[in-house]
Amino acid sequence: MEVNQSEDLLVTRNEGLLNLTLNRPDSLNAFSPEMIIGLKDAITLAKRDQAIQVVTISGTGRAFCSGGDVKTMGKKQPLEAYDHIGELNELILSMRDLEKPIIAAVHGFAAGAGFNLALACDIILAEEGSKFALSFSKVGLISDGGGLYFLPRLIGPYRAKELLFSAEPISVEEAYTLGIVNHIYPISNFKEKVNEFANKLATGPSVAYGFIKKITDQSFNSTLDEILELERITQATIVSTEDHEEGIQAFKEKRQPNFRRVKTGI
């Protein structure tokens, strides 16, 4: 399939990487219906195309994503808001369902649902000087886009409620300390460091990565017994994959493994 192209989302491919760039710089990459549809299409493409190993999401201009478009705030009727958030929810669910790593490359500002878009990714790489904010309460709203799910699980309910109540921005250093951000990179070579990180993941064992993502996410709603058994069943399945055989052979030969996408039939 092809992604619905629009000016609001730039889609490029580079071998195993699918790069998605939010492209509404005049509005700090606030969400538009076209952007959300394009992102959903792109995630579907990544799910179907085995050549795609890793997805990156970034933004043009001065920010990663400012969330909801302030130009339309206060104008939506309840049913319109319900439908709009439903589209966003479908995007978030598709991102979590994708059994491939998704990297958020955050620069400038990630606010509101834009912050939550980053939280829906698997890895957050951030540029020095960037900031994060859940600013919903400043306009009398609650967080949407999964923020009330992701953030408490990541930093605990008390710190999460403080950020949600206050709506005050936090620095990238505080986000790193809280465990929200994986790595902070200098402005001078931010894009290069993101590409380096993404390319390293793209050469990894994608079958194992898929199960790691799926089981880790499932662990929050499972017992230890359930996860132990799921680990057991999964491991017994993937020990017969070519990825595992290649990994063992590379270890014996003291070289880097050459993994490739392998169908497991699961």
N, C-alpha and C positions, 0 to 999 in steps of 0.2 A: 504494500500500500504506500501511498504518498501522503505526506503531511499537507494539510490545507495551508497554503502559503499566504501570509499577510505581512504587511509592513510592521505589525506589532510584535512579531516573533521571527527571528533569524535562525534558520536550521542549516547546519553544516555537518558533514561527515568527514572524518579523518581516520581511515582504517577502522579500528575497533571502537572509535569514539563517536558518539552522537552529541554534538554541541548545540545547546539551545540557548539563545540569547534574547532576553526580554528587550524590546526595542521601542520604548516610548519615553525617550530621555526628557522630553519637555514636561512630562508629568512624573518624573522620577520612576518610570516604569510601573506606574499603577496598572492594575489589572483592567483589561477590556474584555468583552465577550470573545472577540477574535483571538486574543492572546490565550485565554483559557482553553478554547477549542483547539487551537494549534498545539498547545502543550499536551492535551489529552491524546491527540492524533500521534504526536511524536512518541509518547510513552507506549502507545499501541504498536507503533512501528518497531520500537526497541524490543518489545516483547516477542514479536513475530520473526524478527530478523536475527538469526543466530550469529551473523557477522558482527553485530553490535554487542560490545562487551560492557561498556561503561557509558553513562549519560552524565553530562555536565550541564548545569544551569547557571547562567550569569546574566548580567545586565549591562546595557550601554549607558554612557553619560556619567552622571555623578552619583548614581545609587544602584543598588541591587534591585530592590523593589519596595515601593512605598505602600503596597497593599491596595485597598479600595481607592477608587478615583474620587477625590474630594469634589470634583465638578458635578458628580451625579448624586452625592450624598444629600439627603433631605428631600430628594425628588422621587425616590422609589416608593411605590405602594407596597403593602405587606406581601402581596402575591408576587410582585416583581422581585422583591428581596429574597423571598423563599426560593424562587426559580434560579436566581443568580447564585445563591449560596449552594443550591443543589448541583449546579455545574462545577463549582469549585470543589465540592465534596467528592464528586466523581473523579476529578483530577487527583486529589489527595489519595483516594483509595487505589487508583490505578498505579500511583507511584509506590505505594507500600506493597502492592501485589506484584510488581515487577521484580523478578528474581535476579536482578543485576544491580550493581552499585550505582547510586545516583549521588553526584557531588554537587553541593551548592558552593559557588565561588562568590563570596560576598565582599563587595567593596562599598564604601560610602555609607549607605544606610539601608537597613532591612527593618521595615516597620509594619505593624499590623499583620494583615494576612500575608505580606511579603516575608515577615519574620517566620510565620507559620509554614510558608512554602519551603523555606530553608530547613525548618525542623522536620518536615516530611521527607527530606533527603536522608541519606545514610551517613554522609560525611559533610562537615561544614568547614571549608577553608576560607579564611578571612584576611583581608588586607589591613595593614596597620592603619589606625585612625578610624576604622569603621565603627558603627554604632548599631545597636539593636533596641527596638522598643515595641511594646504591645500597647498601642495608644488608644485602644477602643474606648476605655472608660472616659477619656477626655471628651468624647462626643456622645456619651450616654449609652454605649453599646457593650456587649460582651464580646469576647474573642470568638472568631469563627475560623474555618480552615484547619481545624484540628488542634488549635493552640491549647484548649482545655484538656486535651488528651495527652499531647506530646510533652508539654512543659512540666507538669507535675511528675511525670514518670522520669524525667531527666534530672530535675533539680529538687524534687520533693514538693509537697503541697504548700508548705509554709512560704518558702522563697517564691514559688510560682504565684501564690496569691498576692504577695507583696508587689511583684512586678505588674501583675494584672490590675491591682487596685490603684497603684500610684501612676501607672502609665509613663513613668520616667524612663528615658533612654539609659542604657548601660554601655560602657565602653567595651571594646573588643577584648581588652585585658580581663575585665570582670566576666565577660562571657566565657572566656577561656578558663578562668578559675572555677566557674560554675559547671564546667563540663559541656557547655553548649558548642563551643568551637574546638575543632581538632587541632588546627595549626594556624598560626599568624605569620603572614609573609610580608616582607617589605613592599612598599609601593613600587619601587624601582624594577622589581622582577616578579611581581605578583602573578601575571599571566603565565610566565615561564614555569614558575613553581607549581601552579595548578596543572598545567599540561604535563609536567614531569610526574606529578602524583597520579594523575588520571591514566597516563600511559603505562605506568608501573602496574596499576590495577588491571588494565586491559590485557596484560600479558599473563595474568594469574589464572588459577584453576576455576573457570567460571561455573562449572557444575557445583563445586564445593561452595563457592561464593553464594550461589543461589540458595542452597540449603542453610548456610550460615545466617543469611538475612531472614529467611522464612522462620527458622526455629528460634532465633534470638527475639524476633518480634512476638512470636507465639508464647515465649516464656513468661511474659508479663501476666498472662491469663491462664497459666498452667501450673500444676504442682511439680515438685521436683521429680516425683515418680514418673509423671507423664513425659517430662523432658528427657529423663534418662532413657526411657523406652524409645522415644522418638530418635534420640541420638544413636541408640543401638540399631534400630531398623535402618536408619539412613546410612550409617557407616557400613553395615552389612551389604547395602546396595551399591555404594559407590566404590568399594574396594575392587570391583571388577571393571571400572571405567578405564579408558585409555589415559585419562589425566593422571590417575593414580599410578599406573604402570610407568608413564613417562617421568613422573616425579621421583619414583624409586630408582629408575635407571639413571636419571640425572644426578641423584645423590651419590650413587655408586661411582659414577664417572667424574664426580666433582665439577659439574658444570651447571649452568642455569637451565631449568626445565623449559621445554617448548610446548606449553599447553595449547590446546585448541578446543573449541566448542564441541561437546559430545552429547548426543541425545541419550537420555537415561531411560526413556520409556515410562517415566513416572508422571 
